[in-house]
């Protein structure tokens, strides 16, 4: 016969934080896909390889969003942050040095879709980094609890 302990306020807080973190990142990744879908229409005729990079980003974002909602693996948070960071790097490169056969956006820092993209990507990076720090806490808490129990038993 096993006895489960009743849920505490801390348990409920942890569940709510987990749910909120996963939801924000999943919606953010879907937002990245949507923004690049809207921008991809013109890219197909301008610079075909950028169009296909957008398609890869959109597919990757949607698959990663699905994974964020269905697994607790640390790799998913790394993939989320890395995917968003790669889009930020692409944006910065396109605005500073330009990309091969695509120099028309150099200096164009105020394009609305670009700004929306940076905002959403920054959010995904920040929340993914936060989620990665949460991955380490439970083990630390377990060790502290074990240490306290051992100290109490020794006293």
N, CA, C and O atoms as a GROMACS GRO file, in nm:
protein
  620
    1UNK      N    1   0.084  -0.117   0.000
    1UNK     CA    2   0.000   0.000   0.000
    1UNK      C    3   0.089   0.125   0.000
    1UNK      O    4   0.172   0.141   0.089
    2UNK      N    5   0.072   0.209  -0.097
    2UNK     CA    6   0.153   0.331  -0.104
    2UNK      C    7   0.070   0.450  -0.062
    2UNK      O    8  -0.050   0.458  -0.088
    3UNK      N    9   0.136   0.542   0.004
    3UNK     CA   10   0.070   0.663   0.049
    3UNK      C   11   0.131   0.782  -0.024
    3UNK      O   12   0.251   0.808  -0.013
    4UNK      N   13   0.050   0.851  -0.098
    4UNK     CA   14   0.098   0.971  -0.165
    4UNK      C   15   0.074   1.090  -0.073
    4UNK      O   16  -0.029   1.100  -0.006
    5UNK      N   17   0.171   1.177  -0.070
    5UNK     CA   18   0.156   1.295   0.014
    5UNK      C   19   0.060   1.392  -0.054
    5UNK      O   20   0.050   1.392  -0.176
    6UNK      N   21  -0.009   1.473   0.022
    6UNK     CA   22  -0.101   1.571  -0.037
    6UNK      C   23  -0.022   1.681  -0.109
    6UNK      O   24   0.092   1.711  -0.073
    7UNK      N   25  -0.084   1.739  -0.209
    7UNK     CA   26  -0.021   1.848  -0.282
    7UNK      C   27  -0.006   1.970  -0.192
    7UNK      O   28  -0.096   2.005  -0.116
    8UNK      N   29   0.110   2.033  -0.202
    8UNK     CA   30   0.136   2.154  -0.125
    8UNK      C   31   0.124   2.275  -0.215
    8UNK      O   32   0.111   2.262  -0.337
    9UNK      N   33   0.128   2.393  -0.156
    9UNK     CA   34   0.127   2.518  -0.233
    9UNK      C   35   0.246   2.520  -0.327
    9UNK      O   36   0.235   2.566  -0.441
   10UNK      N   37   0.360   2.470  -0.280
   10UNK     CA   38   0.482   2.467  -0.362
   10UNK      C   39   0.462   2.378  -0.485
   10UNK      O   40   0.504   2.413  -0.595
   11UNK      N   41   0.398   2.264  -0.467
   11UNK     CA   42   0.368   2.175  -0.579
   11UNK      C   43   0.282   2.245  -0.683
   11UNK      O   44   0.309   2.237  -0.803
   12UNK      N   45   0.180   2.313  -0.637
   12UNK     CA   46   0.090   2.384  -0.728
   12UNK      C   47   0.164   2.497  -0.800
   12UNK      O   48   0.143   2.521  -0.919
   13UNK      N   49   0.251   2.565  -0.727
   13UNK     CA   50   0.332   2.671  -0.787
   13UNK      C   51   0.422   2.614  -0.897
   13UNK      O   52   0.433   2.672  -1.005
   14UNK      N   53   0.487   2.500  -0.869
   14UNK     CA   54   0.575   2.438  -0.967
   14UNK      C   55   0.500   2.395  -1.092
   14UNK      O   56   0.549   2.412  -1.204
   15UNK      N   57   0.380   2.340  -1.074
   15UNK     CA   58   0.299   2.298  -1.189
   15UNK      C   59   0.257   2.420  -1.272
   15UNK      O   60   0.263   2.416  -1.395
   16UNK      N   61   0.215   2.526  -1.206
   16UNK     CA   62   0.174   2.647  -1.277
   16UNK      C   63   0.291   2.709  -1.352
   16UNK      O   64   0.276   2.754  -1.466
   17UNK      N   65   0.408   2.712  -1.289
   17UNK     CA   66   0.527   2.768  -1.354
   17UNK      C   67   0.566   2.683  -1.475
   17UNK      O   68   0.600   2.738  -1.580
   18UNK      N   69   0.561   2.553  -1.461
   18UNK     CA   70   0.594   2.463  -1.572
   18UNK      C   71   0.497   2.485  -1.689
   18UNK      O   72   0.539   2.495  -1.804
   19UNK      N   73   0.370   2.491  -1.657
   19UNK     CA   74   0.267   2.512  -1.761
   19UNK      C   75   0.287   2.646  -1.830
   19UNK      O   76   0.282   2.654  -1.953
   20UNK      N   77   0.310   2.752  -1.753
   20UNK     CA   78   0.326   2.886  -1.811
   20UNK      C   79   0.452   2.893  -1.897
   20UNK      O   80   0.450   2.950  -2.006
   21UNK      N   81   0.561   2.836  -1.850
   21UNK     CA   82   0.687   2.838  -1.925
   21UNK      C   83   0.672   2.766  -2.058
   21UNK      O   84   0.713   2.816  -2.162
   22UNK      N   85   0.613   2.648  -2.054
   22UNK     CA   86   0.594   2.570  -2.177
   22UNK      C   87   0.501   2.642  -2.275
   22UNK      O   88   0.526   2.645  -2.395
   23UNK      N   89   0.394   2.700  -2.222
   23UNK     CA   90   0.298   2.769  -2.308
   23UNK      C   91   0.359   2.891  -2.375
   23UNK      O   92   0.341   2.911  -2.495
   24UNK      N   93   0.432   2.970  -2.300
   24UNK     CA   94   0.494   3.091  -2.356
   24UNK      C   95   0.592   3.055  -2.466
   24UNK      O   96   0.592   3.118  -2.572
   25UNK      N   97   0.675   2.955  -2.442
   25UNK     CA   98   0.774   2.917  -2.543
   25UNK      C   99   0.706   2.855  -2.666
   25UNK      O  100   0.746   2.884  -2.779
   26UNK      N  101   0.605   2.772  -2.646
   26UNK     CA  102   0.536   2.711  -2.760
   26UNK      C  103   0.468   2.818  -2.846
   26UNK      O  104   0.477   2.814  -2.969
   27UNK      N  105   0.400   2.912  -2.783
   27UNK     CA  106   0.334   3.020  -2.858
   27UNK      C  107   0.439   3.108  -2.924
   27UNK      O  108   0.420   3.153  -3.037
   28UNK      N  109   0.549   3.134  -2.855
   28UNK     CA  110   0.657   3.213  -2.914
   28UNK      C  111   0.715   3.147  -3.037
   28UNK      O  112   0.739   3.214  -3.138
   29UNK      N  113   0.738   3.017  -3.031
   29UNK     CA  114   0.790   2.945  -3.147
   29UNK      C  115   0.691   2.947  -3.264
   29UNK      O  116   0.731   2.960  -3.379
   30UNK      N  117   0.563   2.935  -3.233
   30UNK     CA  118   0.460   2.946  -3.337
   30UNK      C  119   0.462   3.087  -3.396
   30UNK      O  120   0.443   3.105  -3.517
   31UNK      N  121   0.483   3.188  -3.312
   31UNK     CA  122   0.493   3.326  -3.359
   31UNK      C  123   0.611   3.346  -3.452
   31UNK      O  124   0.599   3.416  -3.553
   32UNK      N  125   0.725   3.286  -3.419
   32UNK     CA  126   0.842   3.293  -3.507
   32UNK      C  127   0.808   3.234  -3.643
   32UNK      O  128   0.842   3.291  -3.747
   33UNK      N  129   0.741   3.119  -3.642
   33UNK     CA  130   0.701   3.055  -3.768
   33UNK      C  131   0.606   3.145  -3.848
   33UNK      O  132   0.622   3.160  -3.969
   34UNK      N  133   0.509   3.205  -3.780
   34UNK     CA  134   0.413   3.292  -3.849
   34UNK      C  135   0.480   3.416  -3.909
   34UNK      O  136   0.454   3.451  -4.024
   35UNK      N  137   0.565   3.481  -3.833
   35UNK     CA  138   0.633   3.601  -3.881
   35UNK      C  139   0.717   3.569  -4.006
   35UNK      O  140   0.718   3.645  -4.102
   36UNK      N  141   0.786   3.456  -4.002
   36UNK     CA  142   0.868   3.421  -4.118
   36UNK      C  143   0.784   3.371  -4.235
   36UNK      O  144   0.826   3.383  -4.350
   37UNK      N  145   0.668   3.316  -4.209
   37UNK     CA  146   0.576   3.281  -4.318
   37UNK      C  147   0.531   3.408  -4.390
   37UNK      O  148   0.529   3.413  -4.512
   38UNK      N  149   0.495   3.510  -4.312
   38UNK     CA  150   0.450   3.636  -4.373
   38UNK      C  151   0.561   3.702  -4.454
   38UNK      O  152   0.534   3.763  -4.558
   39UNK      N  153   0.684   3.690  -4.408
   39UNK     CA  154   0.795   3.752  -4.479
   39UNK      C  155   0.847   3.667  -4.594
   39UNK      O  156   0.916   3.718  -4.683
   40UNK      N  157   0.815   3.538  -4.593
   40UNK     CA  158   0.870   3.447  -4.695
   40UNK      C  159   0.810   3.468  -4.833
   40UNK      O  160   0.872   3.431  -4.933
   41UNK      N  161   0.692   3.526  -4.841
   41UNK     CA  162   0.624   3.543  -4.969
   41UNK      C  163   0.712   3.619  -5.068
   41UNK      O  164   0.726   3.578  -5.183
   42UNK      N  165   0.769   3.729  -5.024
   42UNK     CA  166   0.856   3.807  -5.112
   42UNK      C  167   0.993   3.745  -5.132
   42UNK      O  168   1.057   3.770  -5.234
   43UNK      N  169   1.038   3.665  -5.037
   43UNK     CA  170   1.173   3.607  -5.046
   43UNK      C  171   1.185   3.502  -5.155
   43UNK      O  172   1.294   3.481  -5.208
   44UNK      N  173   1.075   3.436  -5.189
   44UNK     CA  174   1.083   3.330  -5.290
   44UNK      C  175   1.133   3.385  -5.423
   44UNK      O  176   1.214   3.322  -5.492
   45UNK      N  177   1.084   3.503  -5.459
   45UNK     CA  178   1.128   3.563  -5.585
   45UNK      C  179   1.259   3.638  -5.575
   45UNK      O  180   1.332   3.649  -5.674
   46UNK      N  181   1.291   3.691  -5.456
   46UNK     CA  182   1.413   3.770  -5.438
   46UNK      C  183   1.537   3.682  -5.423
   46UNK      O  184   1.626   3.684  -5.508
   47UNK      N  185   1.540   3.608  -5.316
   47UNK     CA  186   1.657   3.526  -5.282
   47UNK      C  187   1.607   3.389  -5.238
   47UNK      O  188   1.564   3.370  -5.124
   48UNK      N  189   1.614   3.296  -5.328
   48UNK     CA  190   1.553   3.165  -5.305
   48UNK      C  191   1.611   3.093  -5.183
   48UNK      O  192   1.537   3.029  -5.109
   49UNK      N  193   1.743   3.103  -5.161
   49UNK     CA  194   1.800   3.029  -5.048
   49UNK      C  195   1.751   3.084  -4.914
   49UNK      O  196   1.738   3.008  -4.818
   50UNK      N  197   1.723   3.214  -4.907
   50UNK     CA  198   1.667   3.270  -4.784
   50UNK      C  199   1.526   3.218  -4.762
   50UNK      O  200   1.486   3.190  -4.649
   51UNK      N  201   1.450   3.204  -4.870
   51UNK     CA  202   1.317   3.145  -4.860
   51UNK      C  203   1.325   3.007  -4.799
   51UNK      O  204   1.248   2.974  -4.709
   52UNK      N  205   1.417   2.924  -4.846
   52UNK     CA  206   1.428   2.788  -4.794
   52UNK      C  207   1.482   2.786  -4.650
   52UNK      O  208   1.449   2.695  -4.573
   53UNK      N  209   1.564   2.884  -4.615
   53UNK     CA  210   1.606   2.896  -4.474
   53UNK      C  211   1.486   2.930  -4.387
   53UNK      O  212   1.474   2.881  -4.275
   54UNK      N  213   1.398   3.016  -4.438
   54UNK     CA  214   1.275   3.050  -4.366
   54UNK      C  215   1.189   2.926  -4.348
   54UNK      O  216   1.135   2.903  -4.239
   55UNK      N  217   1.176   2.846  -4.452
   55UNK     CA  218   1.095   2.724  -4.444
   55UNK      C  219   1.153   2.631  -4.337
   55UNK      O  220   1.079   2.574  -4.257
   56UNK      N  221   1.285   2.615  -4.337
   56UNK     CA  222   1.349   2.530  -4.236
   56UNK      C  223   1.324   2.585  -4.095
   56UNK      O  224   1.298   2.509  -4.002
   57UNK      N  225   1.331   2.718  -4.080
   57UNK     CA  226   1.305   2.781  -3.950
   57UNK      C  227   1.160   2.758  -3.907
   57UNK      O  228   1.133   2.729  -3.791
   58UNK      N  229   1.067   2.773  -4.002
   58UNK     CA  230   0.925   2.753  -3.969
   58UNK      C  231   0.897   2.609  -3.926
   58UNK      O  232   0.830   2.585  -3.825
   59UNK      N  233   0.949   2.513  -4.002
   59UNK     CA  234   0.928   2.372  -3.968
   59UNK      C  235   0.994   2.340  -3.834
   59UNK      O  236   0.935   2.276  -3.747
   60UNK      N  237   1.118   2.386  -3.818
   60UNK     CA  238   1.188   2.362  -3.691
   60UNK      C  239   1.117   2.424  -3.573
   60UNK      O  240   1.110   2.364  -3.465
   61UNK      N  241   1.063   2.545  -3.592
   61UNK     CA  242   0.991   2.612  -3.483
   61UNK      C  243   0.866   2.534  -3.443
   61UNK      O  244   0.840   2.516  -3.324
   62UNK      N  245   0.791   2.488  -3.540
   62UNK     CA  246   0.668   2.415  -3.509
   62UNK      C  247   0.696   2.278  -3.447
   62UNK      O  248   0.626   2.236  -3.355
   63UNK      N  249   0.798   2.209  -3.496
   63UNK     CA  250   0.834   2.080  -3.436
   63UNK      C  251   0.886   2.098  -3.293
   63UNK      O  252   0.855   2.018  -3.205
   64UNK      N  253   0.964   2.202  -3.272
   64UNK     CA  254   1.017   2.228  -3.139
   64UNK      C  255   0.904   2.271  -3.044
   64UNK      O  256   0.905   2.233  -2.926
   65UNK      N  257   0.808   2.348  -3.093
   65UNK     CA  258   0.694   2.386  -3.011
   65UNK      C  259   0.617   2.261  -2.966
   65UNK      O  260   0.576   2.251  -2.851
   66UNK      N  261   0.599   2.168  -3.057
   66UNK     CA  262   0.533   2.042  -3.023
   66UNK      C  263   0.612   1.969  -2.915
   66UNK      O  264   0.555   1.918  -2.818
   67UNK      N  265   0.744   1.963  -2.932
   67UNK     CA  266   0.829   1.894  -2.835
   67UNK      C  267   0.825   1.961  -2.699
   67UNK      O  268   0.825   1.893  -2.596
   68UNK      N  269   0.821   2.095  -2.697
   68UNK     CA  270   0.815   2.169  -2.570
   68UNK      C  271   0.691   2.130  -2.492
   68UNK      O  272   0.694   2.120  -2.370
   69UNK      N  273   0.582   2.108  -2.562
   69UNK     CA  274   0.456   2.073  -2.496
   69UNK      C  275   0.446   1.927  -2.453
   69UNK      O  276   0.363   1.892  -2.369
   70UNK      N  277   0.534   1.842  -2.511
   70UNK     CA  278   0.517   1.699  -2.487
   70UNK      C  279   0.636   1.628  -2.422
   70UNK      O  280   0.632   1.506  -2.405
   71UNK      N  281   0.740   1.702  -2.385
   71UNK     CA  282   0.853   1.637  -2.319
   71UNK      C  283   0.916   1.733  -2.219
   71UNK      O  284   0.898   1.855  -2.228
   72UNK      N  285   0.987   1.677  -2.125
   72UNK     CA  286   1.055   1.759  -2.024
   72UNK      C  287   1.206   1.755  -2.043
   72UNK      O  288   1.280   1.789  -1.950
   73UNK      N  289   1.253   1.715  -2.157
   73UNK     CA  290   1.396   1.701  -2.182
   73UNK      C  291   1.466   1.837  -2.187
   73UNK      O  292   1.412   1.934  -2.241
   74UNK      N  293   1.584   1.842  -2.132
   74UNK     CA  294   1.665   1.964  -2.133
   74UNK      C  295   1.698   2.005  -2.277
   74UNK      O  296   1.707   2.124  -2.308
   75UNK      N  297   1.716   1.906  -2.364
   75UNK     CA  298   1.750   1.932  -2.504
   75UNK      C  299   1.644   2.019  -2.574
   75UNK      O  300   1.678   2.098  -2.662
   76UNK      N  301   1.519   2.004  -2.535
   76UNK     CA  302   1.411   2.082  -2.596
   76UNK      C  303   1.430   2.232  -2.567
   76UNK      O  304   1.408   2.315  -2.655
   77UNK      N  305   1.470   2.264  -2.443
   77UNK     CA  306   1.491   2.405  -2.409
   77UNK      C  307   1.613   2.460  -2.481
   77UNK      O  308   1.613   2.575  -2.524
   78UNK      N  309   1.717   2.378  -2.496
   78UNK     CA  310   1.834   2.421  -2.573
   78UNK      C  311   1.797   2.444  -2.720
   78UNK      O  312   1.842   2.541  -2.781
   79UNK      N  313   1.716   2.355  -2.775
   79UNK     CA  314   1.672   2.370  -2.914
   79UNK      C  315   1.587   2.495  -2.932
   79UNK      O  316   1.603   2.567  -3.031
   80UNK      N  317   1.498   2.521  -2.838
   80UNK     CA  318   1.413   2.640  -2.847
   80UNK      C  319   1.496   2.768  -2.847
   80UNK      O  320   1.480   2.854  -2.934
   81UNK      N  321   1.584   2.779  -2.749
   81UNK     CA  322   1.669   2.897  -2.741
   81UNK      C  323   1.763   2.909  -2.860
   81UNK      O  324   1.784   3.018  -2.912
   82UNK      N  325   1.819   2.797  -2.902
   82UNK     CA  326   1.911   2.798  -3.016
   82UNK      C  327   1.844   2.835  -3.146
   82UNK      O  328   1.900   2.908  -3.228
   83UNK      N  329   1.724   2.785  -3.167
   83UNK     CA  330   1.648   2.817  -3.287
   83UNK      C  331   1.617   2.966  -3.294
   83UNK      O  332   1.635   3.029  -3.398
   84UNK      N  333   1.569   3.021  -3.183
   84UNK     CA  334   1.539   3.163  -3.177
   84UNK      C  335   1.666   3.247  -3.194
   84UNK      O  336   1.665   3.350  -3.262
   85UNK      N  337   1.775   3.203  -3.132
   85UNK     CA  338   1.902   3.277  -3.144
   85UNK      C  339   1.954   3.275  -3.287
   85UNK      O  340   2.011   3.374  -3.333
   86UNK      N  341   1.934   3.164  -3.358
   86UNK     CA  342   1.979   3.159  -3.498
   86UNK      C  343   1.903   3.259  -3.584
   86UNK      O  344   1.960   3.317  -3.676
   87UNK      N  345   1.775   3.278  -3.554
   87UNK     CA  346   1.697   3.378  -3.629
   87UNK      C  347   1.744   3.519  -3.598
   87UNK      O  348   1.750   3.604  -3.687
   88UNK      N  349   1.779   3.545  -3.471
   88UNK     CA  350   1.832   3.677  -3.434
   88UNK      C  351   1.964   3.702  -3.506
   88UNK      O  352   1.987   3.812  -3.557
   89UNK      N  353   2.050   3.603  -3.510
   89UNK     CA  354   2.179   3.616  -3.577
   89UNK      C  355   2.158   3.645  -3.726
   89UNK      O  356   2.225   3.731  -3.783
   90UNK      N  357   2.065   3.574  -3.789
   90UNK     CA  358   2.034   3.599  -3.930
   90UNK      C  359   1.985   3.740  -3.952
   90UNK      O  360   2.024   3.805  -4.050
   91UNK      N  361   1.900   3.789  -3.863
   91UNK     CA  362   1.849   3.926  -3.873
   91UNK      C  363   1.962   4.027  -3.862
   91UNK      O  364   1.973   4.119  -3.943
   92UNK      N  365   2.047   4.009  -3.761
   92UNK     CA  366   2.158   4.103  -3.740
   92UNK      C  367   2.253   4.102  -3.858
   92UNK      O  368   2.298   4.208  -3.904
   93UNK      N  369   2.285   3.984  -3.909
   93UNK     CA  370   2.374   3.977  -4.025
   93UNK      C  371   2.312   4.044  -4.147
   93UNK      O  372   2.381   4.114  -4.221
   94UNK      N  373   2.183   4.024  -4.168
   94UNK     CA  374   2.118   4.084  -4.285
   94UNK      C  375   2.112   4.236  -4.274
   94UNK      O  376   2.103   4.305  -4.375
   95UNK      N  377   2.118   4.290  -4.152
   95UNK     CA  378   2.111   4.435  -4.132
   95UNK      C  379   2.249   4.500  -4.123
   95UNK      O  380   2.260   4.622  -4.139
   96UNK      N  381   2.353   4.422  -4.099
   96UNK     CA  382   2.488   4.479  -4.085
   96UNK      C  383   2.573   4.453  -4.209
   96UNK      O  384   2.601   4.545  -4.285
   97UNK      N  385   2.613   4.330  -4.228
   97UNK     CA  386   2.702   4.298  -4.341
   97UNK      C  387   2.623   4.260  -4.467
   97UNK      O  388   2.677   4.262  -4.578
   98UNK      N  389   2.498   4.226  -4.449
   98UNK     CA  390   2.418   4.172  -4.560
   98UNK      C  391   2.448   4.024  -4.577
   98UNK      O  392   2.546   3.973  -4.523
   99UNK      N  393   2.365   3.957  -4.651
   99UNK     CA  394   2.383   3.816  -4.681
   99UNK      C  395   2.417   3.802  -4.829
   99UNK      O  396   2.389   3.894  -4.906
  100UNK      N  397   2.476   3.691  -4.871
  100UNK     CA  398   2.508   3.675  -5.013
  100UNK      C  399   2.385   3.698  -5.103
  100UNK      O  400   2.280   3.638  -5.081
  101UNK      N  401   2.400   3.782  -5.200
  101UNK     CA  402   2.293   3.817  -5.295
  101UNK      C  403   2.173   3.883  -5.226
  101UNK      O  404   2.064   3.887  -5.283
  102UNK      N  405   2.192   3.935  -5.104
  102UNK     CA  406   2.082   3.999  -5.032
  102UNK      C  407   2.138   4.111  -4.945
  102UNK      O  408   2.158   4.094  -4.824
  103UNK      N  409   2.163   4.226  -5.008
  103UNK     CA  410   2.218   4.339  -4.933
  103UNK      C  411   2.115   4.452  -4.918
  103UNK      O  412   2.148   4.557  -4.864
  104UNK      N  413   1.995   4.431  -4.965
  104UNK     CA  414   1.893   4.536  -4.963
  104UNK      C  415   1.844   4.575  -4.824
  104UNK      O  416   1.788   4.683  -4.808
  105UNK      N  417   1.864   4.490  -4.724
  105UNK     CA  418   1.816   4.519  -4.589
  105UNK      C  419   1.922   4.579  -4.498
  105UNK      O  420   1.895   4.604  -4.381
  106UNK      N  421   2.042   4.603  -4.550
  106UNK     CA  422   2.147   4.662  -4.465
  106UNK      C  423   2.097   4.797  -4.413
  106UNK      O  424   2.056   4.884  -4.489
  107UNK      N  425   2.103   4.812  -4.282
  107UNK     CA  426   2.060   4.935  -4.216
  107UNK      C  427   1.911   4.947  -4.193
  107UNK      O  428   1.866   5.045  -4.134
  108UNK      N  429   1.832   4.851  -4.237
  108UNK     CA  430   1.687   4.856  -4.223
  108UNK      C  431   1.644   4.794  -4.089
  108UNK      O  432   1.587   4.685  -4.085
  109UNK      N  433   1.672   4.865  -3.980
  109UNK     CA  434   1.648   4.814  -3.845
  109UNK      C  435   1.504   4.834  -3.798
  109UNK      O  436   1.465   4.776  -3.696
  110UNK      N  437   1.426   4.913  -3.867
  110UNK     CA  438   1.293   4.947  -3.816
  110UNK      C  439   1.178   4.879  -3.892
  110UNK      O  440   1.063   4.920  -3.877
  111UNK      N  441   1.206   4.780  -3.972
  111UNK     CA  442   1.100   4.708  -4.042
  111UNK      C  443   1.009   4.641  -3.938
  111UNK      O  444   1.058   4.569  -3.851
  112UNK      N  445   0.877   4.663  -3.945
  112UNK     CA  446   0.785   4.611  -3.842
  112UNK      C  447   0.793   4.459  -3.820
  112UNK      O  448   0.795   4.414  -3.706
  113UNK      N  449   0.797   4.380  -3.927
  113UNK     CA  450   0.806   4.234  -3.908
  113UNK      C  451   0.938   4.196  -3.842
  113UNK      O  452   0.944   4.104  -3.762
  114UNK      N  453   1.045   4.267  -3.877
  114UNK     CA  454   1.174   4.241  -3.817
  114UNK      C  455   1.174   4.270  -3.668
  114UNK      O  456   1.229   4.194  -3.588
  115UNK      N  457   1.112   4.383  -3.630
  115UNK     CA  458   1.105   4.418  -3.488
  115UNK      C  459   1.018   4.320  -3.411
  115UNK      O  460   1.050   4.281  -3.299
  116UNK      N  461   0.907   4.279  -3.472
  116UNK     CA  462   0.821   4.180  -3.408
  116UNK      C  463   0.896   4.048  -3.390
  116UNK      O  464   0.887   3.982  -3.287
  117UNK      N  465   0.971   4.012  -3.492
  117UNK     CA  466   1.050   3.890  -3.486
  117UNK      C  467   1.153   3.896  -3.375
  117UNK      O  468   1.167   3.800  -3.299
  118UNK      N  469   1.225   4.007  -3.364
  118UNK     CA  470   1.325   4.022  -3.257
  118UNK      C  471   1.261   4.013  -3.119
  118UNK      O  472   1.317   3.952  -3.028
  119UNK      N  473   1.145   4.074  -3.105
  119UNK     CA  474   1.075   4.069  -2.976
  119UNK      C  475   1.040   3.926  -2.938
  119UNK      O  476   1.068   3.882  -2.826
  120UNK      N  477   0.978   3.854  -3.030
  120UNK     CA  478   0.935   3.716  -3.001
  120UNK      C  479   1.055   3.625  -2.981
  120UNK      O  480   1.056   3.542  -2.890
  121UNK      N  481   1.156   3.641  -3.064
  121UNK     CA  482   1.276   3.557  -3.050
  121UNK      C  483   1.347   3.584  -2.918
  121UNK      O  484   1.393   3.492  -2.852
  122UNK      N  485   1.355   3.711  -2.878
  122UNK     CA  486   1.414   3.745  -2.749
  122UNK      C  487   1.338   3.684  -2.634
  122UNK      O  488   1.398   3.636  -2.537
  123UNK      N  489   1.207   3.685  -2.644
  123UNK     CA  490   1.122   3.624  -2.541
  123UNK      C  491   1.148   3.474  -2.532
  123UNK      O  492   1.162   3.419  -2.422
  124UNK      N  493   1.153   3.408  -2.645
  124UNK     CA  494   1.178   3.262  -2.646
  124UNK      C  495   1.316   3.231  -2.588
  124UNK      O  496   1.330   3.136  -2.510
  125UNK      N  497   1.415   3.310  -2.623
  125UNK     CA  498   1.550   3.288  -2.569
  125UNK      C  499   1.549   3.305  -2.417
  125UNK      O  500   1.603   3.222  -2.345
  126UNK      N  501   1.487   3.412  -2.369
  126UNK     CA  502   1.485   3.441  -2.225
  126UNK      C  503   1.411   3.333  -2.146
  126UNK      O  504   1.460   3.286  -2.044
  127UNK      N  505   1.294   3.294  -2.194
  127UNK     CA  506   1.215   3.194  -2.120
  127UNK      C  507   1.280   3.056  -2.129
  127UNK      O  508   1.273   2.978  -2.033
  128UNK      N  509   1.342   3.025  -2.241
  128UNK     CA  510   1.414   2.897  -2.252
  128UNK      C  511   1.532   2.893  -2.156
  128UNK      O  512   1.558   2.791  -2.093
  129UNK      N  513   1.604   3.003  -2.146
  129UNK     CA  514   1.717   3.010  -2.051
  129UNK      C  515   1.666   2.994  -1.908
  129UNK      O  516   1.728   2.925  -1.827
  130UNK      N  517   1.555   3.058  -1.877
  130UNK     CA  518   1.494   3.045  -1.744
  130UNK      C  519   1.456   2.899  -1.718
  130UNK      O  520   1.481   2.847  -1.609
  131UNK      N  521   1.396   2.834  -1.816
  131UNK     CA  522   1.356   2.694  -1.800
  131UNK      C  523   1.478   2.605  -1.777
  131UNK      O  524   1.470   2.508  -1.701
  132UNK      N  525   1.589   2.637  -1.842
  132UNK     CA  526   1.711   2.559  -1.820
  132UNK      C  527   1.761   2.573  -1.677
  132UNK      O  528   1.814   2.477  -1.620
  133UNK      N  529   1.747   2.690  -1.617
  133UNK     CA  530   1.789   2.707  -1.478
  133UNK      C  531   1.698   2.627  -1.384
  133UNK      O  532   1.744   2.581  -1.280
  134UNK      N  533   1.573   2.611  -1.421
  134UNK     CA  534   1.481   2.533  -1.337
  134UNK      C  535   1.517   2.385  -1.338
  134UNK      O  536   1.490   2.314  -1.242
  135UNK      N  537   1.578   2.340  -1.448
  135UNK     CA  538   1.617   2.199  -1.458
  135UNK      C  539   1.718   2.162  -1.350
  135UNK      O  540   1.722   2.046  -1.307
  136UNK      N  541   1.800   2.257  -1.307
  136UNK     CA  542   1.903   2.227  -1.209
  136UNK      C  543   1.852   2.234  -1.066
  136UNK      O  544   1.908   2.169  -0.978
  137UNK      N  545   1.750   2.309  -1.042
  137UNK     CA  546   1.704   2.332  -0.905
  137UNK      C  547   1.655   2.207  -0.834
  137UNK      O  548   1.692   2.186  -0.718
  138UNK      N  549   1.574   2.124  -0.895
  138UNK     CA  550   1.521   2.010  -0.819
  138UNK      C  551   1.631   1.924  -0.758
  138UNK      O  552   1.618   1.881  -0.644
  139UNK      N  553   1.738   1.896  -0.831
  139UNK     CA  554   1.846   1.814  -0.777
  139UNK      C  555   1.912   1.882  -0.658
  139UNK      O  556   1.945   1.816  -0.559
  140UNK      N  557   1.930   2.012  -0.668
  140UNK     CA  558   1.989   2.086  -0.556
  140UNK      C  559   1.898   2.080  -0.433
  140UNK      O  560   1.945   2.064  -0.320
  141UNK      N  561   1.770   2.092  -0.456
  141UNK     CA  562   1.674   2.083  -0.345
  141UNK      C  563   1.678   1.945  -0.283
  141UNK      O  564   1.674   1.932  -0.161
  142UNK      N  565   1.685   1.842  -0.366
  142UNK     CA  566   1.691   1.705  -0.315
  142UNK      C  567   1.815   1.686  -0.229
  142UNK      O  568   1.808   1.627  -0.121
  143UNK      N  569   1.928   1.736  -0.274
  143UNK     CA  570   2.053   1.722  -0.198
  143UNK      C  571   2.046   1.797  -0.066
  143UNK      O  572   2.090   1.746   0.038
  144UNK      N  573   1.989   1.920  -0.068
  144UNK     CA  574   1.975   1.996   0.056
  144UNK      C  575   1.886   1.922   0.155
  144UNK      O  576   1.915   1.917   0.274
  145UNK      N  577   1.779   1.865   0.106
  145UNK     CA  578   1.686   1.792   0.193
  145UNK      C  579   1.755   1.671   0.253
  145UNK      O  580   1.739   1.643   0.372
  146UNK      N  581   1.832   1.599   0.172
  146UNK     CA  582   1.904   1.482   0.223
  146UNK      C  583   2.003   1.523   0.332
  146UNK      O  584   2.015   1.458   0.436
  147UNK      N  585   2.074   1.634   0.306
  147UNK     CA  586   2.172   1.683   0.403
  147UNK      C  587   2.105   1.719   0.535
  147UNK      O  588   2.156   1.685   0.642
  148UNK      N  589   1.991   1.787   0.529
  148UNK     CA  590   1.919   1.824   0.651
  148UNK      C  591   1.874   1.702   0.729
  148UNK      O  592   1.885   1.698   0.852
  149UNK      N  593   1.824   1.602   0.657
  149UNK     CA  594   1.779   1.479   0.723
  149UNK      C  595   1.894   1.409   0.793
  149UNK      O  596   1.880   1.361   0.906
  150UNK      N  597   2.009   1.404   0.724
  150UNK     CA  598   2.125   1.340   0.784
  150UNK      C  599   2.173   1.415   0.907
  150UNK      O  600   2.213   1.354   1.006
  151UNK      N  601   2.168   1.547   0.900
  151UNK     CA  602   2.207   1.630   1.016
  151UNK      C  603   2.110   1.609   1.132
  151UNK      O  604   2.151   1.600   1.247
  152UNK      N  605   1.981   1.600   1.100
  152UNK     CA  606   1.881   1.580   1.206
  152UNK      C  607   1.896   1.442   1.270
  152UNK      O  608   1.880   1.427   1.391
  153UNK      N  609   1.928   1.342   1.189
  153UNK     CA  610   1.946   1.208   1.242
  153UNK      C  611   2.071   1.198   1.328
  153UNK      O  612   2.074   1.124   1.427
  154UNK      N  613   2.174   1.273   1.291
  154UNK     CA  614   2.300   1.270   1.366
  154UNK      C  615   2.286   1.342   1.499
  154UNK      O  616   2.358   1.311   1.595
  155UNK      N  617   2.195   1.439   1.507
  155UNK     CA  618   2.181   1.518   1.630
  155UNK      C  619   2.104   1.446   1.737
  155UNK      O  620   2.085   1.501   1.846
   0.00000   0.00000   0.00000
